[in-house]
Amino acid sequence: MSDFWIYYEIGMRHVLNIHAYDHVLFLIALSVPYSFKEWKRLLVLVSIFTLGHTLALLLAVFGMISVQPRLIEFLIPITILITAVSNLFTAGKSAKTDGINIIGFITLFFGIIHGLGFSNYFNSLLGGSSKSRLLPLSEFALGIESAQLIVVVVALLLSYLVQSVFRFSKRDWTLVVCSFIIGVVLPLIIGHEIWKK
């Protein structure tokens, strides 16, 4: 297997790992307010998230930034919680079509946090290799983007089915999904070791 497929697959597995479901939860929270007709806006947001994720990895791999893993592990569920709670307050309101603006900036910031969460593992994969680190990072980012698109398409399909077959309104579906996500991440935040001395 070529190096490209190795790092590409690692990127895919990073997102689609059932034991590290935080990434999938964030993507679902990000995509639940959207429908297929708003796919371009959602694709831009997912790509901005990947950009932030890749930027954080790039800075960490080249030793330009170092953050305590414990803090990042705490902040990741916080980003998911903020996204889900934000959706609760905007559920049923029409999505703004005037650009990405503040949501894009927040998504970029959340991508940076999620990328920092994976930086130690990615550094250990590369080891002391003198080989260029940019190429594996690009391959990894492509894997992440592909997996994220899979998650988003599945989330949109499920949303479409629930709204068309079971006649859920978009607002109700958003409220149900985001409430579930909040129920999953709140115990992670409350039980995190950062609160323990």
C-alpha angles and dihedrals in degrees: 000000000000122000089249093062092043095058093035090055092047088054091049092048091048090064100033096046108127091208093054097048095153092094092052091047091053092049092049091049089048095049104036096087091055135078133203092270089061093050095122093058091046092048089053091051093049090048091049088052090051090048091054091045092050093043091054091049091048093051092046095045091053092045095246094125134027125182130178108263090219091060093048091048087055095046096051095069088042089060090050091048093050092050093048094045090048089055090053090059095045099039112132094014116116115259116251112250097190097099136290100284116147096002089056092050092049091047090051091051092048089049089055091052093049091047092052088053090062099037097094092053092046091049090052090051091056092043115177092329113154089202115113110281095203096073096052089045091053091048090049091049091052089053091050093049092049093050092046090053089052091052092047094048091049090048091050092047092050090047091050092049094048092047097044103034101032094031096232112162116239088246094053093046091051091049093049096046095044092046089053091049091049089050090054099046101040093071089048090055096042094045096044117126091235088084091055121085 
